[in-house]
Structure formats: structure tokens, C-alpha cells
Amino acid sequence: MEKITDYFGSMVFDDRVMKARLPEKVYNSLKETIDKGTPLDASVADSVASAMKDWAIEKGCTHYTHWFQPLTGLTAEKHDSFITPSPDGRVLMEFSGKELVKGEPDASSFPSGGLRATFEARGYTAWDPTSYAFIKDGTLYIPTAFCSYTGEALDKKVPLLRSMDAINKQALRILRLFGNDKVQVVKTSVGPEQEYFLVPADLYAQRKDLIMSGRTLFGAMPPKGQEMEDHYFGTIKQKVSEYMADLDKELWKLGILAKTKHNEVAPAQHELAPIYSTTNIATDHNQLTMEVMQKVAKKHGLVCLLHEKPFAGVNGSGKHNNWSISTDTGVNLLSPGDTPHENAQFLLFLAAVIKAVDDYQDLLRLSVATAGNDHRLGANEAPPAVISIFLGDELTAVLDAIENDTPYGGTKKEKMQLGVDVLPKFRKDTTDRNRTSPFAFTGNKFEFRMLGSSNSISCANIHLNAAVAEVLKQFADELEKADDFNSALHELIKRTIRDHKRIIFNGNGYDDAWIAEAEQRGLLNLKTTADAMPRICDKKNVDMLTSHGIFTEAEIYSRCDIMLENYVKAVNIEALTMIDMARKEIIPAVTRFTADTASAVSVKNSVVSVACKYEKRLITMLSDLIDEMDEAVTALEGAVAELKTIDSTIKASEFVRDSLLPKMDSLRAAADKAETVTSEDYWPFPTYDKLLFGVK
């Protein structure tokens, strides 16, 4: 039997392969770049390219591709073969350092938000040596960044790497203040939990809405949903278990640390969780994971749905972004530690995160804003659109004691003079788990729970890294000038807690009372993408992001435009699909059923005079619903037409929010009601009961 250890990472040009195939000098130089972020030595590229090519060809590869993450939210690739013509009419297999380091795709059709005109097509992909190359489907995949001819970032990787550099720079300043000269690099790491649905492929093929938009635009709830809570952590069905086993194997070949798998709350919903990786690698791996999930599902006669809300009435799917920050010496800076020195350092980093989340609530909210995720946030299954932090009772009590200069209620009764007195020793899991919190401390990391299941994790981590880097910079600027470090440290943490404690909430985020309380606290409630996304252009956000070199001002405005345009396009496609399904499928089906019912009444009356009360009442109800659907479709058609006349992206997004979506809801309500009284034999596509319970 093949062992996992024999094939794990077998399709990855990882450290083991590099060490075995590269000259020692080249290997050491490349490791310096990967581990410490030093500039890449140009002379290294040819040697690495030759070794990569030989390894890939031995694995059966004929092509290579620069694999990148444009602002579509998906990945992109252009495949080139290794062949080069030989004078004797044959071909040579070649791959140069120049081809490894730089590619030149056509950038004209990728979103640029006005950074590039359509006729200005040139763009560049640049090798990211910190993320290992890998093999998939006979092609060598080289993770790359993507930028325009004039140097603007046209992808999600470049700003992510910049944000990691920013937090590294500022965290090192803080560590030096604590006398730590050994740490050379500070990195953030992420473990993104991935939720998804599995439905039968043959049923999926009959649902135009699933095909076009990834979610059901129509559908009445079946007699059973998730109310029994019997699916959560329940026995995994055989077909799903076989899928999960194949998925694990394919991910392990790619070096992806798939660790945990289980049934989620909703019927047909499941989850996969990996072991933590450095943030940019975790991002690459999560993009790959979503792709492999969908590919493997097809082999099992299934379709993997990654939309945030594929079914109304049951839980949607999220992606929990478990974020921490660690040193190259193996210290997790969000772990409380056992000594006074480590406790004080931990509390300073904790205070930095608290202030960052409070100061930049809007950036964190907009980082997860999409048309799909708008349906999920605040729906009694996911965190609300209001950002808050859960710390748990014990840690909150410690911060209260610091703020008020009062004894902590543990065994030690000293005042909390940081760096002088001993703080209480924390267990690794010092808090309960609050699944309703958008941003929860879970012992040695924060779990950012607002991401949607189809989202790239890049955006959330760009803004989280940036916000924390900014606050660490502010802290370092202040503490570096202090005459008495310990006193200044204590006062800084005390002031930060006092000024930003409004963001801490340990209660039930699903409770409507919390939304009212949050408003009283002055917290933002940006309910939709249209509300949230324009906030990236606020002066405080532009100033912060540009000061750390994470975005240029032009890149910020372009991203606002791109994300709002994506929102408008996504909802417009849904609206057009609803119109098409209603006009061509639903209304004709209900009309046929109504007509056949009326014919049955006529036949009955011709044979024997009967009241036919049920049939007549049903005919009246169906006729009214047909009229209601027709009126709703007509109104939606009008809204779609009006949307085309709006030039401003911001105004278009507001129109979608205020007019298009409500009209879509009205059409759905009428159609779903019609489904409940129409014979199943007439309904034109598979219903929720078949989709949610169809996998055996």
C-alpha cells in the first residue's frame, strides 16, 4: 500500500528537490531569498531554471506556465512548451532563467480599474521564489506576481507580499525594543478553513442558476433542512468519503497540508482545514485547493459549490482565516508565554491588533465584500457585518486590570505594571470559542471568520497585515523616544485598551441587541459591498496603505472600481438568469399545470356535476401567482435596462443594492410560493430536497 510519506509533495519543486538538484552555492543563495527576503541573485535564475526543467520533464511535463492571481478573484495561466527548434529539424527541450523570471501575458483583458487602456496590452509576470513551483496536468506551474508595463500591481500577490514586508519591518522594530536581536524575520501565517457543498452533477446540469451564478436563484425549502443538526460532524456518506480521500491525495501530492475533514451544519455541506503556512504560500495553496476540489468532484459525479450562499434557508459557506504572527526563531508573538518579558511583549502585540481592528474596521469589512458574501454575513449563521473582537473573559479581565490599575483577580494581586510584575500564566486555550464573532482570539491566533468561501484570502490578509503594521509603527515611534521603556510601555498599553475597548465584544453576535449596542458604541455596520467598498478610498485608508508601500494611490482607486464593477456584474448576471428561468421555465410550467388542472375540472363537470372546490381554489391561486411572477419579471427587466444607463460604478452598485436586488427578491418569493403548490411532475428543474439530499 502506498504511504502518504512516499508521495506527499511529489509534484512540488520544494526544498528537498532544490537541495538535491541545485549547486550548493545556488541553493544557499536561493534559500536566503526565500527565508529572509533578500534580493534574488540574477545569476541564480539560469541554474534554477535548468534544474526545474529537468525535474519537470522527468515527471512527464511538456509545458510550463506562469501561474498568477489577477483581480478576477480566480487564477490565470498561459502554457508554453519547453521545445526549441534544432538545426537538424528536431527539437530541444530548453527553459532559460529569463523565461523563469519573467513572462509576458496579454494584460488587456484582465481587470485594471482604469490603470491600463484596453489597447495597452503589455503586462509582466514575475517569479515568486518564496512559493514553490509545482506540476499539474503535465505542466510546470510557476507561482508569479502580475504587474502592468508601467509597474502597477494588477494582481493580489504583489500587495500581499508588500503587506508582509511592512509587518515584518515594524514588528522587528518592536522586538528590538525588547532587546531581541536574534530575530531576523517576522512572518504572518494563515490556516484557512474551507467550507463547500457537494451536489449530484446530473442535477446541477439541470439548474441554469447554479451554472450561471453558482447559487440557486429560486427554490422553496424542503420539509427538512438543517434544523435537526444531524449532519454536523455526522457520519460521512460513502460517496463523499471517497471524494474526500481522493481530494486529500491530490492535495498532498501538491504539498498542501490538508489536515481535517468533516460534515458541516447544512445538508450536503462539508469542510476541509489545512495546517498553517506562511501567508503567501497559504494563499497559493487555498487557490489550488478550490480548483482541485472542483476537479476531483467531477470524477465522482459531483459538483463542488463554493458560492457563499448556494441555498436560501440553510447555512452558507465561509472561510475562516486563522491568522498569527511568528518569528524565524519559532516564537508565536500572539502566544502569551510563561515569563513577564514574554507576557509584556504579547500584550503589546495584542494591543496593536485591537487598535488595528478598531481603527480599520472598514478595511477589514471591505476586504471580504462580494455579492455572494453579502447574502451570508449577518444571516444567523455567520458573523454580522459589524466588526468586533472576542477575547474571552480571562484575557478581558487582564486588560481591565491594566486599564484601571487594579489588581488582577487571579492568585497574584499585584498591580499590572508591565515588564516589572509577573502577569498570570495563560494556558494555550485561555478562552471559550465564540463562533458568532467576526474576529476571535483563540489562544495563540486570531480567527477572522467573515471571509466567504469563494474569496481569495489575499485581500483580507493584505488589509489585516497593513493595519497591524501601521499600529506597530505608531507604537515603535512612541516607545523608541521613551526615557523609561517599562513605564512608557505600560502607559501605551493602558491607553490603547481604554481608547479601543469598544471593539471588544464577548457576547452573542447573532443577537439583534448587539447590532443596536454596536451602533451606540460607534462601530460601523457596512451591510453590503456597495456600502463597504468605497471606504477604501477614504483619506485615512489611502494615507495608511500608501505610506507602507502596499498600494499606490492609483492602485487603490482601481481596486475600488474593479470590486464594485464585479459586484454589479455578478448581480446583473443573476438578474438576467432569473428573467430567463422565469420566462422560459417557471411561468410556462405553472401555466401548463394550471391549464391541465382546469381541463380536469372541465372533464369532471362534463361527467358529473361536482363543486371541484380544491381545484378551483388552486387554479385561482396559480393564476394569481402567474400574474405576480409576470409583473415581477417585467419590473426586473426594467431595472436591468435602467442599470445599463448608469455610467458611475458607485451609483451602479447603489442601484443594484437599492433596486435590482429587492426586485429579484420579489420575483423569487412569488416563484418559490408557486413551487409549493405546483405538481412536482411539472416543476422544470430539481428542487432543494433532491439537491441537498441527493448524494447517497
N, C-alpha and C positions, 0 to 999 in steps of 0.2 A: 504493500500500500504506500502510495506517495505521501511523504511527510511535508507539512507546511514549511518547515525549515529548509526543505530542499528547493522549493520554488518561490518562496517569499522574495520579492524584489528581483525575480529572474529577468524581468523585462525593463529594468532600470539601470541606467549608467551611473551607478551610485559610487560611494566612497570605496567599496571593496573592489569594484571593477577598475576605477581610476587608479587605485594604488597598485593593482596588478599590471596594468597596461601602460601607464604613463612613466616616463623617466622620472627619477626621484626629484630632480630639480623642478621639473614642470609640475609634478604633483604637489610639492610643497608650496610653490607659488600660487597654484590654483586654490589650495586649502586656505591660504592667507586671505584670499579674496572672499571665499565662501564664509569662513568663520569670523573674520574681523572687518570685512567690508573694504579692504584695501583695493586700490585701483587694479584692474586686470592688466597684467603684463602682455603687451601685444604679441610678443614672441611665443607666448604660451598657446595661442589660438591654433596655429597650424598643427602642433603636436597633438592637441586635444581632438581636433577635427579628424585627423588621421586615425587615432585610436577609436573614436566614436564610430567612424565609418566601418572600420574592420569588424568591430564588435557587432554592429547592426547587420552587416552583410552575413556574418556567421549565423545570426538569428533569422535570416531569411528576408531581410529588408531590401527593397529596391529603390525606395524613395525616402526623402526627408522633408520635414515641414517645420516652418517657424510657427509655433502654436501661441496665439495671443488672445487677449480678452478685451475686445473693443467695447464701445459703450452701448452695444445692443443688449448686454446682460448675458450673452452667450459667449462661446469661444469661436475662434476663426482659424482657418488653416489653408495654405496653398501648397500643394505637393509638387516637388521637383525630384526627378530621378538622379541617381548617382552617375549616370552614364555620360561619358565624354567621347567624342569620335576619335578613332585611331587612324593613322595614315594608311594602314593596310585594310581599311574598310570595317574593322571590328570596333568594339567599344571598350573603353577603360572605365573602371569604377573609381571616381575621384570625388573628393569633398575637401575643400580648402578652408583655412582659417577664416578667410574673408567671407565665405559662404556661411560659416558657423556664426560669425559675429554679427553680420548684417544681412537682412533680407529686404526686398523692395516690393511689397504688395501694392496693388491698386487701392489707394485710400479714398477714392472719390465717392464710393457708395456706402461708406461707413459713417455713422453719425458724427458730426463735428460741431454742431451748435453754432455754425457761422464762422468757425475758426478757419475753414477752408472752403473755397468755392468748388462747385462740382467739377469744373474743368481743370482744377488744380489737383491732379490725381496722385502725385508722388507722396509716399509715406515710407517709413522705415520700421522694420522690426529689429530689435537689438537683443542679443542673447543675454539671458539672466542666468549667470553661472551659479547662483545660490539655490536654484531649483533644478533638480536632476532631470536630464533627458530620459526619455522612455520610449518603448516600442509598443505600437498598437496597430493591428491590422496590416502588418508588413511595411510600416512606415516608421522612421525615426522621428519622434516628436521632440522639438527643442523649445522649451519654455522661453518666451521672449516678451519684451516690452514693445509698445507700439506708439510711434510719435509721427508728427507731420514733418514735411520737408523743412518747415521753419522752426521745428523744435518743440511745438506744443504737444502735451500728452493727449493722445487720442484713445487711451485705454484706462483700465482700472489698476493695472500693476504699477505703473510709474508713480502715481500719487501714493500708493500703498508703501512702496519702498522708501519714498521720501518721508512718509509719516514714521516709519520705523527708524530711519536715521535721526529724525527730530527727537523722538522719545529717548533714543539711545544717548544722544548728546546731552540732553537735560538731566536724565537720570544719573549719568556719570558725574555731573556737577554736584548733585545731591550726595552721592556716595563718597565723593572726595571730602565733603564737609564732615562726614562721619569717620574720616581717617582711613577709608578703604582705597588703597592704591593698587590693589591686585586685580580688581575687575577691569577688563579691557572693553567688554561689550555687554550691553544690556539689550535683551530682545523680548518682544512680546510673543506669546504663544496662544494658540487657539485650538479648541476641540469643538467643532460644530456638529451638534446632533441633527440628524436629517430625518424629517418625517415625510411620509409618502403614502399614496393609495395604490392598490392593485385592483384592476377590473379586468374581466374577460375581454380579449381582443376582438372577438366577433361582435360583442355587444357595443363596444367602443366604436366600431366601424359604422354602426347604425345611428350614432349620435353626432349630428353635424356640429352641435355646440361644443362638444368635447374636442372634436377635431380642429375646429377653428379657433377656439379660445382657451381650451384646457379646463373649462368648468362647465357644469350643467347650467344653462340659462333658463331652463324650465325643469319642473319636477316637483311633484307633491310628495310629502313624506310617506313612507310605508307604514304599516301597522306597528312595526318595531324599528326603533332607531338605536340609540346608544344608552337608553335610559336604564337598562339592566346592568350596565357596566360590566358585562360578562366577557367582552372582547379584550379589555385592558389586561395585559400580561397573561392572557389566556393561552390555552394550548394552540400551537401554531398548526394550521391546516397543512396537509401533506404537500399540496401543490405549492403553497407559499414557502414551506420549509425547503423544498427542492430548489426553488428560486433563490432563497437566501443563501443556500450552500454554494450555488454557482456564483452568485454575486460576490460572496466573500472570497472565493478562489480567484476570480478575475481581479478584484481589488488588491488582493495580496500579491499577485504577480506584478502589479504596478507599484508595489511598495507602500500602498495605502493601508494605514493601521486600523482597519475595520475591527472593532472590538465587541460591541454589544448589539444585539438584535432582539426585537420583541414586538408583540402586537400593541398598538396604541388604543386610544379610547374609542374612536369611531369604528364601526364595522368596515372591514377592508382597509383599515389604516395601520401602518407599521412604522417602525423607527430603526435607524442604524446610527450608532455613535462610534466615533473613532477615538484613538489615543491622541493626546495633544501633539501638535507640531508647531514649528516656528510659523508665524502668521502668513508670510507669503507662500510657504510650502503648503500650509493648511488650506489656503485659498485655491491654489492649483489643484490640490487633491480633492477638494469639495466639488469643483467644477467637473473634474473627471468622474467623481462618484455619481453625480447626477446623470452624466452621459452613459456611464456603464449600467446604472440602474435601469434606464430605459431600453438599452440594447439587450441586456440579459432577459428582461421581461418578455420581449418578443419571442425569444427562443422557447419560452414556456407557455405561449398562447395567451400572454397577459399584456396589459399596458400599464406602465407606471405613470401615475398622475402626480405632478409636482406643483400644481397650482395651489395657492394658499387656501382657496375655498371652493373645491370642486363640487361640493354638495351642500345645498342650503339645509339648515336644520340639524346638521351634525358637525362635530368639530372640524375645523380646518387644520392645515399643516403649517407648522413653524420650523424654525431652525435656530436652536439655542446656541448662542455664541459664547462659549466658556473662555474667558479672557484672563490671562495673567501676565506678569512681567517678571523676568528672571535674569540672573547674571550668568556670564560664561563660567563662573566658578560653582554653579549649581545651586545658588540661593534664590528661592522664590521671594520676591520683595513684598508679596501680599500674604506671606505666611507669618503669623505673629511671632514665632520664635520663642526661645526659652530665657533669654537674658535681657537685662534692662536696655542694653545697647540695641539689640535687635528689636525689642518692643518699641523703642522710640523711633527707630528708623521705619518700622512697619506703620506706626501711627501717622508718621509724616506722609508716607505714600498713600495711606488710606485717606487722609485728609485731602490730599491732592486729587484723588479720584472723586471724592464727594464734591469738592468745589468745581471740578471739571464738568461733572454731570449736571450740576445746578447751573453753572454759567452757560453751558452749551446744550441745554435741553433741546433746543430747536434743531441743532445739527444732528444730534443722535436720532431724533424723531424722523427728520427728512432722510436720513441715511437708510431707512428701512421702508420708505414710502413708495408704494407701487399701487396700481389699480387693483391688483389681486389682494394685496395685504390690507387694503382699506376695508375689505369685507370681513377680515378676521380680527383686527385689533378692537378690543373692547366688546367682543361678542360673547362674553361669559365663557370663554374657552382659552383666551389669550390675554396678555396684559392689555390694559386700556391704552389709549393714545397718549395719556398723561405719563410723563417720565417721573419715576421715583426710585429710591434706593431702599432695599431691605437689608438691614444689618443684623437683626435678631436682638433679643433682649439683653444678652450679656454684653455684647460689644456696644450697644446703645447706652447701657448703664455706665460703661467705662468712659465713653465720650461725654456723657452728662457730668460725671465726676470731674473730668478735666475742665469742662466749660465753667463749672460753678466753684472750682477749687474746693471741693468737698471730698471726704473720704469715700473710696470705692467700697461697696457693700460686701466685699469678699473677706477673706481671712486677714488680709493686710489692711490696716486702717490709715496708712499714711496718705497725705495729700498727693495728688498725681503730678509731682514735679518731674517732668520727663528728663531722662538722662541722668537723674540723681537717684530717685527712689525706684524700687522694684515694682513693676506692674504685675498683675496677676498672670499666671501661666495659663495660656489658652490651649485647649485641646484642638486638634486639627479641624474637627467639625464642631464649632462653637455655637452654631445656630441651627434652628429648625430649617426646613426648606419651605419657601413661600413661592408656590407656582403661579401666584397672581401678580408677582412683582415684575416690572419690566427689567430691573437691574438689581439682581440679588447677590449678596456676598454669601459664598458657600464654603467658607473655611480657609481657603487659600487662593481664591479666584473670584471673579465676578461673572455671573451668568446673565448675559444680555439676551432676553427672551423675546424680543419684539421682531426679529427677522422673519421674513416669510420664507416658505420652503423652497421657492424657486429663485430667491435672491442670491446674487453673488455676495459672499461675506466681505468682499473688498471694501465696499462703501462704509459699512458700519465700523470696520476696524480702522479705516483711514481717519474718520472723524473722531473716534474714541482715542486713538493714538495722538492725534493732533491736539485734542482738548487737554489730555493729561500732560502732554509735552509743554503746552502753554502754561499750565499751572505750576509744573515743576520749575519752569524758567522763572516765574514770578517768585516762587519760594527761594530758589537759589540766589536770585538777585538780592533778596532781602537778607538772607542768612549770611551771605558772603561779606556783607558790610557790618555784621554784628560784632560788638566788642565782647559780649558774653554769649557764646553759642547756645549753651543749655537754656539760659533764660529766654533768649530770643526764640528758640525752638518751641519752648513751652507756650509762650505768648502767641506765636504764629498758629500753632495747632488749636489753641483755645479760641482765638479769634475766628479761625476758619470754621470751627464747629458752630460757634454762635451765629455767624453770618449765613451759613448754608444748611442749617439743620432742617429747614423747611422741606428739603428734598428727601429726607429720611422718613419712610413710612413702613411700619411693620405689620399693618393690618391687611384686610381683605380688599385687594384692588378691584374685585368684581362688584363690590358694593356701590350702588349709586351714591350713597352718602359720601364716599371717598371723593368722587368727582366734584361734588359741591365743596368739600373741605379743601381739595386741591386748588380750586378756584380762589377760595378765601386766602390760601397761602401764597397766591400769586404765581402758581405753576401754570405752564402752558398746556392747552388742550387742543392740539392741532389734529383735527379728526380725519382729514383727508389729505391726499397728495397735493391737491390744489391749495390747501391751507398751508401745508408744511414746506413744500419745495422752494417757493420764492424766498424763504427766510435765509437761504444760503447766501443771498446777495445783500443781506443786512451788513452795515458797515463793520460792526464788531466782528462778524464772521469773516468777512473779506480781509480785514486787517490781520486777524489771527492766522488764517490759513496762508496768506501771502508772506507774513513775517517769518514763518518757519520754512518757506520754500516748498510747501506741499502742493499748492496750486499757484498759477499766475492769476491775475485778476480776470484776464480773458478766459482762462480755463474754467473759472468759477461760473461766470455768466453763461458760458457754453453748456456747462453741465446742467444748469437750471433749465435752460431751453430744451436740451435733449430729454431730460427726465419728464418734463411736463408734456413734451410732444409725444413721448412714449405712452404716457398716461392717456392722452387724448386719443391716440391711435388705437390703443388696446380697447378702450370703451367703445369707440366708434365701430370697431370690428364686431364687438359683441352685439351692439345695437343692430347692425346690418344682418348679422346672423339670426337674431331674434325675428326681425322682419321677414327674412327668408323662410324660417321654420314655421312661423305663424301663418304666412300667406300660402305656402306650398304644402305644408304637412298638417298642422294642428287644426286650422279652421276647416279645411276640406274634410278631415277625418271626423270632426264633430258634426259637420253638416251631413255627412253620409249616415252617421249613426242616428241623427235626428230624423232624417228622411226615412230611414228604414223603420224607425220606431213609429213614425206617423203612418207608414204603409201597413204596419202590423195592426194599428188601431183601425185603419180602414177595412182591413180584412176581417177583423173581429166583428166590426159593426155590420159588415155585409152578410155574415153568417148568423150572428145573433146580436141582438141589441144589448150592449153592456156599457157600463159607465166608463171603464178604462181610466179611472181617476189617476192611478200612478203614472201611466204612460203620458196622459195629457199634461200632468204636472211636470213630468220630466221634459217633455217637448218644450213647454213654456220656459223652463229653466235653461235648457240648452240653447234655445233661440235667443234668450236674453244674453247669455254668455257669448254667443257668436257675435251679436251686435256689440257687446262690450269689448271683445277682442278686436273687432274690426275698427272700432273707434280708437282703441289704444294703439293699434298698429299705425293708423293714419296720423295720430298725434306724434308718434315716434318718428315716422317718416318725415314729418315736418321739422322736427327737432334736428334730425340728421342733416336735412337740407340747409337749415339755418346755421349749423355748425360749420359748414363749408364756406360760409361768407365771412367768418371771423378770422382776421389776419393775426391778431396778437395771440401768442401761445398762452400767456397768462389768462387772458379773457376767455380763450377757448377752454382752458381747464376749468375755469369757474362756471362756464356754461354747461360743461359735462357734469359737474358736481350738482348744479342747481336745477338743471332742466332735463338733460339726457337720462341720467340715472333714475330720477323719480319716474319718468315715463316708462323706462324699462321695467321698473318695479310694478307699475300699474298693469302692464301687459302680462307680466309673469303671474301676478295674482289672479287675473281672470283665467289664464290658461291652466294654471295649477288647479283651480276650482273645477274647471271643465274636465280635467283628467280624472277627478274623483267621482264623476257621475257618468263618464263615458265607458262603454264596454271595453274591456282590455283587448278584445279581438280587433277593435277599430283603432286603438291608440297607435300612432305611427312609428314610435321608437321605444326602446327598452326603458322601463320605469326604474325608480330608485330601488325597489326591492330586488330586482334582477341584478342591477349594477353592484349594490352593496353586499349582497349575499350570494352572488353568482359564482364566486371562486370556491370550489369544493376542496 
